[in-house]
Every structure is written in structure tokens, then in C-alpha cells.
Amino acid sequence: MGVAIITPFTETNEVDYAALERLVDLHLNSGTDFLCVQGTTGETPTLSIDEKRNIRKRVIEQVNGRMGIMLGCGGNNTQAVINELQTEDFTGVDGILCVVPYYNKPNQEGMYQHFKAIADSTALPIYLYNVPGRTGVNMHPETTVRLAKECSNIIGFKAASGNIEQIKRLIATKPDTLDVLSGDDGLTYDIMKAGGVGVISVFGNVYPKECVELVRLLQQEKYDEAKVLSDRYSEMFRLLFADGNPGGAKAQLSNMGYIKNILRLPLVPVSDDVREALRIEGENFKK
């Protein structure tokens, strides 16, 4: 069970390192297997280079080997990603999450060449990240399988296409060396039942123990028990994304007293109605 951890901010819009430390402690005490740092949910496009370095350093030092660290390291400029991998300090990072290039919309061959060049530039384990709703393009299972077979350090895939049939096709055709992780909390049950190994979760930001319990049941193939939990959590899954991510997670963590409900532009907090709905739904988790 991995968590795409949020980046908390202060009222003056600085990184709230004290709140970040509280969140990391929450995961260390809840059984979270790894943190995905500086992914989409971390509002990474709004972080400066120095902020990224500081966040990475502080989280790695606090974790101190007690859980895995996956670091978001992707982009739509292939050479810039390679330069980052070759010049930044990745000590303590167990693997990178590399998103399909966005905005410039490469075709399947362009995606293959992009990830092949990145894989050739580093010895770090790489998890590919397909999220067409954000990138504007969809990486086909055939391209992923080609990369996994040709690049020994491409070992995982975060599936966030929302297309369960496509994800099942990837699971059915992939080599054993490639692990598939759900990138959509609402599809974790279906993806893991089909052969996925876990999740990189947004829900787990707020309810890590509950997310761990769901993943463990699925790993043990206790599908009936897992379905009960997945159905129980479905409304929270929906509400966390009802007004944008990470707005929902930040609103609920603020409701719970962990952080301030602050995002960086162009993102803004969720509406008052959604925040209240999250608070009310959250009461069900205390029962």
C-alpha cells in the first residue's frame, strides 16, 4: 500500500514542514508500505527546485529506511528528466515514478523512445505512470510490455487510465518482472483481483490504516471481505475527487486537524459543500 503524499502549505504559502512530519509519522504508524513523494497529489508542478530537494531530504531522513520511498521524476522533456536523474542526489530513493509525457502528446513510438532513453540513463527502478485524463494521451499495453521486456529496470506500472479492460489486458500480457499497481482508489479492488499487486493511493493519505486493511485482504485473496470494505469506502473515494485532487484529501486532513486547507494556484480548496460532505462521511469512519 503506497500513498501519493500531499504537500502541506502554511498560511503564507510556504511548505509546512512540521505538518509534513506529522503526516509521515501517521504513515509510519499505520503500516503504509511506501510513500510516493512529489507525485501529482503533491502539487509538484508548483514546487521550486529547492523545495523539492528539501522535501525529499526531510522525508528520507525521517523515514530512515522504515518504509519505501518512490519519487516522482517525469516530464515532457526527455533530456530534462535524464539530466535530473544524472545530477540530483537520489540517495534513499527506492524507485522513481515516471509519468507519460503530457501536453506535447507523443505517439506510441515516442512514448517508447522517451522511457527507453530514461531507463538507459539510470540504474534506479522505474515505475511507469499512465494517466490519460491528465496527460492527454494513453499508453497502450503493447508499448508497456515492450518497454518491460527490453528495460530490466522498468519494473512497475501505475494504472490510472480508468479503463479496467485495458488494465486487465496489460496484466494478462505483461512479463512477470512488471508489477501493476492501481492508480485509482475506486478501481483497486478490480485491479488487484485481476492480478495487480497494490495501489498508489490518494485515499491512503487520509485513511492509511483502512487502506492497508483493504490491500492486505486483496493480497490474501479474501475477495468477499475486501469487497465489503471497498463498497463501504466508495463514497469517500468519490468525495475525495469530487472537486479535484488533492483538494479533497487536503480538505479532509484539515477537517481532522493534520494540516491547513491550503493549495497553491492554479488549484484552490474544494467548495464548502464538498468539505462538509467529507466531514460528514468521515464520521462513518469513527463508528
BALOBA-1460 file (C-alpha; in Angstrom, 3 decimals):
// residues 287
<rec num="1" residu="m" x="0.000" y="0.000" z="0.000"/>
<rec num="2" residu="g" x="1.644" y="3.162" z="-1.235"/>
<rec num="3" residu="v" x="0.456" y="6.711" z="-0.651"/>
<rec num="4" residu="a" x="0.826" y="9.600" z="-3.087"/>
<rec num="5" residu="i" x="1.536" y="12.008" z="-0.253"/>
<rec num="6" residu="i" x="0.246" y="15.586" z="-0.300"/>
<rec num="7" residu="t" x="2.446" y="18.648" z="0.243"/>
<rec num="8" residu="p" x="1.045" y="20.764" z="3.113"/>
<rec num="9" residu="f" x="1.395" y="24.539" z="2.986"/>
<rec num="10" residu="t" x="1.311" y="27.299" z="5.600"/>
<rec num="11" residu="e" x="-0.987" y="30.313" z="5.546"/>
<rec num="12" residu="t" x="1.847" y="32.229" z="3.860"/>
<rec num="13" residu="n" x="2.019" y="29.533" z="1.160"/>
<rec num="14" residu="e" x="5.340" y="28.061" z="2.250"/>
<rec num="15" residu="v" x="5.888" y="24.323" z="2.600"/>
<rec num="16" residu="d" x="4.648" y="23.340" z="6.057"/>
<rec num="17" residu="y" x="7.456" y="21.024" z="7.130"/>
<rec num="18" residu="a" x="6.008" y="20.495" z="10.615"/>
<rec num="19" residu="a" x="2.734" y="19.246" z="9.102"/>
<rec num="20" residu="l" x="4.648" y="17.095" z="6.629"/>
<rec num="21" residu="e" x="6.470" y="15.471" z="9.533"/>
<rec num="22" residu="r" x="3.133" y="14.724" z="11.218"/>
<rec num="23" residu="l" x="1.841" y="13.086" z="8.043"/>
<rec num="24" residu="v" x="4.946" y="10.941" z="7.615"/>
<rec num="25" residu="d" x="4.600" y="9.818" z="11.251"/>
<rec num="26" residu="l" x="0.980" y="8.904" z="10.539"/>
<rec num="27" residu="h" x="2.115" y="6.568" z="7.767"/>
<rec num="28" residu="l" x="4.989" y="5.117" z="9.757"/>
<rec num="29" residu="n" x="2.480" y="4.216" z="12.476"/>
<rec num="30" residu="s" x="-0.229" y="2.912" z="10.138"/>
<rec num="31" residu="g" x="1.512" y="0.191" z="8.151"/>
<rec num="32" residu="t" x="1.911" y="2.124" z="4.889"/>
<rec num="33" residu="d" x="4.437" y="0.244" z="2.726"/>
<rec num="34" residu="f" x="5.839" y="3.193" z="0.806"/>
<rec num="35" residu="l" x="5.385" y="6.896" z="0.126"/>
<rec num="36" residu="c" x="5.205" y="8.303" z="-3.365"/>
<rec num="37" residu="v" x="6.787" y="11.728" z="-2.888"/>
<rec num="38" residu="q" x="6.296" y="14.569" z="-5.381"/>
<rec num="39" residu="g" x="3.672" y="12.909" z="-7.490"/>
<rec num="40" residu="t" x="0.562" y="14.600" z="-8.885"/>
<rec num="41" residu="t" x="-1.106" y="14.661" z="-5.467"/>
<rec num="42" residu="g" x="1.913" y="16.509" z="-4.044"/>
<rec num="43" residu="e" x="1.217" y="19.546" z="-6.285"/>
<rec num="44" residu="t" x="4.707" y="19.025" z="-7.662"/>
<rec num="45" residu="p" x="4.380" y="21.438" z="-10.633"/>
<rec num="46" residu="t" x="4.100" y="24.298" z="-8.124"/>
<rec num="47" residu="l" x="7.213" y="23.374" z="-6.115"/>
<rec num="48" residu="s" x="10.559" y="25.067" z="-6.670"/>
<rec num="49" residu="i" x="13.735" y="23.043" z="-7.202"/>
<rec num="50" residu="d" x="14.914" y="23.920" z="-3.695"/>
<rec num="51" residu="e" x="11.563" y="22.909" z="-2.188"/>
<rec num="52" residu="k" x="11.706" y="19.572" z="-3.972"/>
<rec num="53" residu="r" x="15.203" y="18.930" z="-2.648"/>
<rec num="54" residu="n" x="14.250" y="19.897" z="0.903"/>
<rec num="55" residu="i" x="11.087" y="17.802" z="0.916"/>
<rec num="56" residu="r" x="12.934" y="14.786" z="-0.460"/>
<rec num="57" residu="k" x="15.768" y="15.135" z="2.045"/>
<rec num="58" residu="r" x="13.485" y="15.601" z="5.060"/>
<rec num="59" residu="v" x="11.169" y="12.714" z="4.209"/>
<rec num="60" residu="i" x="14.051" y="10.324" z="3.531"/>
<rec num="61" residu="e" x="15.775" y="11.287" z="6.795"/>
<rec num="62" residu="q" x="12.567" y="10.905" z="8.807"/>
<rec num="63" residu="v" x="11.649" y="7.564" z="7.253"/>
<rec num="64" residu="n" x="15.212" y="6.304" z="7.789"/>
<rec num="65" residu="g" x="14.625" y="3.091" z="5.884"/>
<rec num="66" residu="r" x="11.410" y="2.164" z="7.706"/>
<rec num="67" residu="m" x="9.305" y="2.261" z="4.529"/>
<rec num="68" residu="g" x="9.947" y="2.568" z="0.834"/>
<rec num="69" residu="i" x="10.371" y="5.883" z="-0.971"/>
<rec num="70" residu="m" x="9.179" y="6.325" z="-4.540"/>
<rec num="71" residu="l" x="9.972" y="9.694" z="-6.081"/>
<rec num="72" residu="g" x="8.054" y="11.356" z="-8.887"/>
<rec num="73" residu="c" x="10.562" y="12.091" z="-11.649"/>
<rec num="74" residu="g" x="8.954" y="12.589" z="-15.030"/>
<rec num="75" residu="g" x="8.095" y="15.222" z="-17.571"/>
<rec num="76" residu="n" x="7.541" y="16.065" z="-21.208"/>
<rec num="77" residu="n" x="11.168" y="16.980" z="-21.913"/>
<rec num="78" residu="t" x="13.106" y="13.717" z="-22.112"/>
<rec num="79" residu="q" x="16.539" y="15.265" z="-21.773"/>
<rec num="80" residu="a" x="15.481" y="17.335" z="-18.757"/>
<rec num="81" residu="v" x="14.330" y="14.165" z="-16.957"/>
<rec num="82" residu="i" x="17.634" y="12.460" z="-17.802"/>
<rec num="83" residu="n" x="19.579" y="15.478" z="-16.552"/>
<rec num="84" residu="e" x="17.683" y="15.388" z="-13.262"/>
<rec num="85" residu="l" x="18.387" y="11.693" z="-12.812"/>
<rec num="86" residu="q" x="22.076" y="12.189" z="-13.502"/>
<rec num="87" residu="t" x="22.675" y="15.334" z="-11.414"/>
<rec num="88" residu="e" x="20.370" y="15.188" z="-8.370"/>
<rec num="89" residu="d" x="21.063" y="13.165" z="-5.218"/>
<rec num="90" residu="f" x="18.768" y="10.137" z="-5.141"/>
<rec num="91" residu="t" x="20.294" y="8.541" z="-2.051"/>
<rec num="92" residu="g" x="17.489" y="6.885" z="-0.099"/>
<rec num="93" residu="v" x="15.128" y="6.704" z="-3.087"/>
<rec num="94" residu="d" x="13.998" y="3.151" z="-3.833"/>
<rec num="95" residu="g" x="12.445" y="3.851" z="-7.219"/>
<rec num="96" residu="i" x="11.022" y="6.576" z="-9.440"/>
<rec num="97" residu="l" x="7.543" y="7.142" z="-10.814"/>
<rec num="98" residu="c" x="7.739" y="8.416" z="-14.383"/>
<rec num="99" residu="v" x="4.595" y="9.804" z="-15.988"/>
<rec num="100" residu="v" x="3.679" y="9.520" z="-19.656"/>
<rec num="101" residu="p" x="4.689" y="12.837" z="-21.295"/>
<rec num="102" residu="y" x="1.897" y="15.398" z="-21.183"/>
<rec num="103" residu="y" x="0.845" y="18.299" z="-23.427"/>
<rec num="104" residu="n" x="3.116" y="17.537" z="-26.406"/>
<rec num="105" residu="k" x="1.175" y="14.270" z="-26.960"/>
<rec num="106" residu="p" x="3.712" y="11.730" z="-28.283"/>
<rec num="107" residu="n" x="2.531" y="8.694" z="-30.200"/>
<rec num="108" residu="q" x="3.277" y="5.147" z="-29.005"/>
<rec num="109" residu="e" x="6.750" y="5.122" z="-30.579"/>
<rec num="110" residu="g" x="7.527" y="8.475" z="-28.966"/>
<rec num="111" residu="m" x="6.469" y="7.125" z="-25.560"/>
<rec num="112" residu="y" x="8.644" y="4.059" z="-26.084"/>
<rec num="113" residu="q" x="11.689" y="6.125" z="-27.072"/>
<rec num="114" residu="h" x="11.118" y="8.543" z="-24.145"/>
<rec num="115" residu="f" x="11.021" y="5.826" z="-21.492"/>
<rec num="116" residu="k" x="13.772" y="3.774" z="-23.140"/>
<rec num="117" residu="a" x="16.124" y="6.770" z="-23.021"/>
<rec num="118" residu="i" x="15.250" y="7.410" z="-19.364"/>
<rec num="119" residu="a" x="15.711" y="3.755" z="-18.410"/>
<rec num="120" residu="d" x="19.088" y="3.686" z="-20.140"/>
<rec num="121" residu="s" x="20.223" y="6.744" z="-18.166"/>
<rec num="122" residu="t" x="19.754" y="5.355" z="-14.639"/>
<rec num="123" residu="a" x="20.056" y="2.195" z="-12.588"/>
<rec num="124" residu="l" x="17.084" y="3.165" z="-10.423"/>
<rec num="125" residu="p" x="13.948" y="1.009" z="-10.607"/>
<rec num="126" residu="i" x="11.286" y="2.741" z="-12.721"/>
<rec num="127" residu="y" x="7.502" y="2.635" z="-12.418"/>
<rec num="128" residu="l" x="5.660" y="3.933" z="-15.473"/>
<rec num="129" residu="y" x="2.556" y="6.047" z="-14.857"/>
<rec num="130" residu="n" x="-0.298" y="6.153" z="-17.354"/>
<rec num="131" residu="v" x="-2.932" y="8.784" z="-16.578"/>
<rec num="132" residu="p" x="-4.600" y="9.891" z="-19.838"/>
<rec num="133" residu="g" x="-7.025" y="12.219" z="-18.062"/>
<rec num="134" residu="r" x="-4.067" y="14.424" z="-17.139"/>
<rec num="135" residu="t" x="-1.611" y="13.818" z="-19.980"/>
<rec num="136" residu="g" x="-3.955" y="13.854" z="-22.981"/>
<rec num="137" residu="v" x="-2.526" y="10.584" z="-24.339"/>
<rec num="138" residu="n" x="-2.937" y="6.921" z="-23.443"/>
<rec num="139" residu="m" x="-0.047" y="4.450" z="-23.390"/>
<rec num="140" residu="h" x="-1.200" y="1.137" z="-24.819"/>
<rec num="141" residu="p" x="-0.471" y="-2.168" z="-23.075"/>
<rec num="142" residu="e" x="1.663" y="-3.249" z="-26.020"/>
<rec num="143" residu="t" x="4.003" y="-0.282" z="-25.500"/>
<rec num="144" residu="t" x="4.278" y="-1.002" z="-21.783"/>
<rec num="145" residu="v" x="5.023" y="-4.689" z="-22.393"/>
<rec num="146" residu="r" x="7.652" y="-3.784" z="-24.980"/>
<rec num="147" residu="l" x="9.405" y="-1.500" z="-22.506"/>
<rec num="148" residu="a" x="9.193" y="-4.008" z="-19.654"/>
<rec num="149" residu="k" x="10.749" y="-6.736" z="-21.803"/>
<rec num="150" residu="e" x="13.580" y="-4.540" z="-23.103"/>
<rec num="151" residu="c" x="14.455" y="-2.495" z="-19.994"/>
<rec num="152" residu="s" x="15.344" y="-4.525" z="-16.916"/>
<rec num="153" residu="n" x="14.882" y="-1.562" z="-14.559"/>
<rec num="154" residu="i" x="11.306" y="-0.878" z="-15.682"/>
<rec num="155" residu="i" x="9.644" y="-2.988" z="-13.009"/>
<rec num="156" residu="g" x="6.248" y="-1.430" z="-12.351"/>
<rec num="157" residu="f" x="3.246" y="0.351" z="-13.797"/>
<rec num="158" residu="k" x="0.776" y="2.697" z="-12.113"/>
<rec num="159" residu="a" x="-2.544" y="2.174" z="-13.872"/>
<rec num="160" residu="a" x="-4.726" y="5.276" z="-13.808"/>
<rec num="161" residu="s" x="-6.435" y="5.121" z="-17.192"/>
<rec num="162" residu="g" x="-9.804" y="4.257" z="-15.652"/>
<rec num="163" residu="n" x="-10.137" y="1.611" z="-18.384"/>
<rec num="164" residu="i" x="-10.360" y="-1.657" z="-16.480"/>
<rec num="165" residu="e" x="-10.435" y="-3.782" z="-19.640"/>
<rec num="166" residu="q" x="-7.186" y="-2.193" z="-20.855"/>
<rec num="167" residu="i" x="-5.602" y="-2.752" z="-17.443"/>
<rec num="168" residu="k" x="-6.695" y="-6.390" z="-17.434"/>
<rec num="169" residu="r" x="-5.165" y="-6.803" z="-20.893"/>
<rec num="170" residu="l" x="-1.868" y="-5.442" z="-19.606"/>
<rec num="171" residu="i" x="-1.924" y="-7.789" z="-16.602"/>
<rec num="172" residu="a" x="-2.661" y="-10.745" z="-18.887"/>
<rec num="173" residu="t" x="0.185" y="-9.991" z="-21.323"/>
<rec num="174" residu="k" x="2.926" y="-8.451" z="-19.170"/>
<rec num="175" residu="p" x="6.134" y="-10.264" z="-18.171"/>
<rec num="176" residu="d" x="6.413" y="-11.471" z="-14.573"/>
<rec num="177" residu="t" x="9.045" y="-8.784" z="-13.940"/>
<rec num="178" residu="l" x="6.429" y="-5.994" z="-14.189"/>
<rec num="179" residu="d" x="4.163" y="-5.229" z="-11.226"/>
<rec num="180" residu="v" x="0.886" y="-3.422" z="-11.845"/>
<rec num="181" residu="l" x="-0.372" y="-1.017" z="-9.180"/>
<rec num="182" residu="s" x="-3.753" y="0.668" z="-9.092"/>
<rec num="183" residu="g" x="-3.622" y="4.425" z="-9.519"/>
<rec num="184" residu="d" x="-7.330" y="4.838" z="-8.865"/>
<rec num="185" residu="d" x="-8.731" y="4.047" z="-5.416"/>
<rec num="186" residu="g" x="-12.123" y="3.203" z="-6.853"/>
<rec num="187" residu="l" x="-10.595" y="0.503" z="-9.064"/>
<rec num="188" residu="t" x="-8.147" y="-1.009" z="-6.564"/>
<rec num="189" residu="y" x="-10.452" y="-3.948" z="-5.823"/>
<rec num="190" residu="d" x="-10.923" y="-4.792" z="-9.517"/>
<rec num="191" residu="i" x="-7.261" y="-4.286" z="-10.457"/>
<rec num="192" residu="m" x="-5.891" y="-6.360" z="-7.600"/>
<rec num="193" residu="k" x="-8.448" y="-9.103" z="-8.137"/>
<rec num="194" residu="a" x="-7.269" y="-9.240" z="-11.753"/>
<rec num="195" residu="g" x="-3.633" y="-9.638" z="-10.677"/>
<rec num="196" residu="g" x="-2.395" y="-6.210" z="-9.626"/>
<rec num="197" residu="v" x="-0.156" y="-6.152" z="-6.558"/>
<rec num="198" residu="g" x="-1.243" y="-2.979" z="-4.764"/>
<rec num="199" residu="v" x="-2.138" y="0.686" z="-5.025"/>
<rec num="200" residu="i" x="-0.606" y="4.148" z="-5.036"/>
<rec num="201" residu="s" x="-3.443" y="5.733" z="-3.119"/>
<rec num="202" residu="v" x="-4.939" y="9.163" z="-2.505"/>
<rec num="203" residu="f" x="-7.455" y="7.744" z="-0.023"/>
<rec num="204" residu="g" x="-4.497" y="6.420" z="1.987"/>
<rec num="205" residu="n" x="-3.389" y="9.995" z="2.699"/>
<rec num="206" residu="v" x="-6.372" y="10.353" z="4.986"/>
<rec num="207" residu="y" x="-7.187" y="6.788" z="5.999"/>
<rec num="208" residu="p" x="-3.953" y="4.780" z="5.783"/>
<rec num="209" residu="k" x="-4.985" y="2.027" z="8.208"/>
<rec num="210" residu="e" x="-8.207" y="1.407" z="6.312"/>
<rec num="211" residu="c" x="-6.336" y="1.358" z="3.007"/>
<rec num="212" residu="v" x="-3.746" y="-1.072" z="4.380"/>
<rec num="213" residu="e" x="-6.530" y="-3.379" z="5.577"/>
<rec num="214" residu="l" x="-8.161" y="-3.380" z="2.129"/>
<rec num="215" residu="v" x="-4.886" y="-4.112" z="0.336"/>
<rec num="216" residu="r" x="-3.919" y="-6.897" z="2.755"/>
<rec num="217" residu="l" x="-7.257" y="-8.646" z="2.250"/>
<rec num="218" residu="l" x="-6.816" y="-8.445" z="-1.513"/>
<rec num="219" residu="q" x="-3.246" y="-9.740" z="-1.290"/>
<rec num="220" residu="q" x="-4.593" y="-12.694" z="0.695"/>
<rec num="221" residu="e" x="-7.309" y="-13.217" z="-1.957"/>
<rec num="222" residu="k" x="-10.045" y="-12.671" z="0.624"/>
<rec num="223" residu="y" x="-12.200" y="-11.065" z="-2.017"/>
<rec num="224" residu="d" x="-15.563" y="-11.201" z="-0.257"/>
<rec num="225" residu="e" x="-14.215" y="-9.382" z="2.810"/>
<rec num="226" residu="a" x="-12.340" y="-6.911" z="0.622"/>
<rec num="227" residu="k" x="-15.468" y="-6.163" z="-1.409"/>
<rec num="228" residu="v" x="-17.331" y="-5.215" z="1.757"/>
<rec num="229" residu="l" x="-14.618" y="-2.706" z="2.634"/>
<rec num="230" residu="s" x="-14.310" y="-1.352" z="-0.910"/>
<rec num="231" residu="d" x="-18.049" y="-0.775" z="-1.069"/>
<rec num="232" residu="r" x="-18.012" y="0.880" z="2.338"/>
<rec num="233" residu="y" x="-15.274" y="3.272" z="1.244"/>
<rec num="234" residu="s" x="-16.747" y="4.029" z="-2.187"/>
<rec num="235" residu="e" x="-18.454" y="7.271" z="-1.168"/>
<rec num="236" residu="m" x="-15.242" y="8.586" z="0.367"/>
<rec num="237" residu="f" x="-13.372" y="7.615" z="-2.799"/>
<rec num="238" residu="r" x="-15.883" y="9.688" z="-4.761"/>
<rec num="239" residu="l" x="-15.856" y="12.688" z="-2.448"/>
<rec num="240" residu="l" x="-12.066" y="12.920" z="-2.346"/>
<rec num="241" residu="f" x="-12.120" y="13.571" z="-6.104"/>
<rec num="242" residu="a" x="-15.458" y="15.402" z="-6.358"/>
<rec num="243" residu="d" x="-13.835" y="18.828" z="-6.525"/>
<rec num="244" residu="g" x="-10.330" y="17.922" z="-7.667"/>
<rec num="245" residu="n" x="-7.247" y="16.193" z="-6.311"/>
<rec num="246" residu="p" x="-5.553" y="16.884" z="-3.898"/>
<rec num="247" residu="g" x="-8.253" y="19.333" z="-2.815"/>
<rec num="248" residu="g" x="-10.414" y="16.593" z="-1.323"/>
<rec num="249" residu="a" x="-7.593" y="14.967" z="0.618"/>
<rec num="250" residu="k" x="-6.392" y="18.322" z="1.924"/>
<rec num="251" residu="a" x="-9.889" y="19.327" z="2.992"/>
<rec num="252" residu="q" x="-10.395" y="16.119" z="4.958"/>
<rec num="253" residu="l" x="-6.925" y="16.207" z="6.531"/>
<rec num="254" residu="s" x="-7.738" y="19.779" z="7.559"/>
<rec num="255" residu="n" x="-11.086" y="18.621" z="8.983"/>
<rec num="256" residu="m" x="-9.085" y="16.103" z="11.033"/>
<rec num="257" residu="g" x="-6.582" y="18.687" z="12.269"/>
<rec num="258" residu="y" x="-3.453" y="17.482" z="10.480"/>
<rec num="259" residu="i" x="-2.897" y="20.375" z="8.069"/>
<rec num="260" residu="k" x="-4.242" y="23.731" z="6.916"/>
<rec num="261" residu="n" x="-6.636" y="23.623" z="3.975"/>
<rec num="262" residu="i" x="-4.318" y="25.468" z="1.588"/>
<rec num="263" residu="l" x="-3.368" y="24.708" z="-2.009"/>
<rec num="264" residu="r" x="-1.178" y="26.581" z="-4.462"/>
<rec num="265" residu="l" x="-2.646" y="28.219" z="-7.530"/>
<rec num="266" residu="p" x="-3.881" y="27.237" z="-10.001"/>
<rec num="267" residu="l" x="-5.506" y="24.797" z="-7.562"/>
<rec num="268" residu="v" x="-7.944" y="26.063" z="-4.948"/>
<rec num="269" residu="p" x="-9.709" y="24.413" z="-1.979"/>
<rec num="270" residu="v" x="-12.853" y="22.378" z="-2.528"/>
<rec num="271" residu="s" x="-16.242" y="24.031" z="-2.140"/>
<rec num="272" residu="d" x="-17.787" y="24.389" z="1.301"/>
<rec num="273" residu="d" x="-20.433" y="21.829" z="0.333"/>
<rec num="274" residu="v" x="-17.853" y="19.191" z="-0.598"/>
<rec num="275" residu="r" x="-15.801" y="19.886" z="2.524"/>
<rec num="276" residu="e" x="-18.887" y="19.455" z="4.701"/>
<rec num="277" residu="a" x="-19.841" y="16.254" z="2.862"/>
<rec num="278" residu="l" x="-16.338" y="14.932" z="3.515"/>
<rec num="279" residu="r" x="-16.643" y="15.787" z="7.196"/>
<rec num="280" residu="i" x="-19.996" y="14.017" z="7.487"/>
<rec num="281" residu="e" x="-18.818" y="10.941" z="5.587"/>
<rec num="282" residu="g" x="-15.720" y="10.898" z="7.749"/>
<rec num="283" residu="e" x="-17.893" y="10.440" z="10.833"/>
<rec num="284" residu="n" x="-18.753" y="6.994" z="9.481"/>
<rec num="285" residu="f" x="-15.093" y="6.007" z="9.821"/>
<rec num="286" residu="k" x="-15.231" y="6.635" z="13.560"/>
<rec num="287" residu="k" x="-18.124" y="4.233" z="14.109"/>
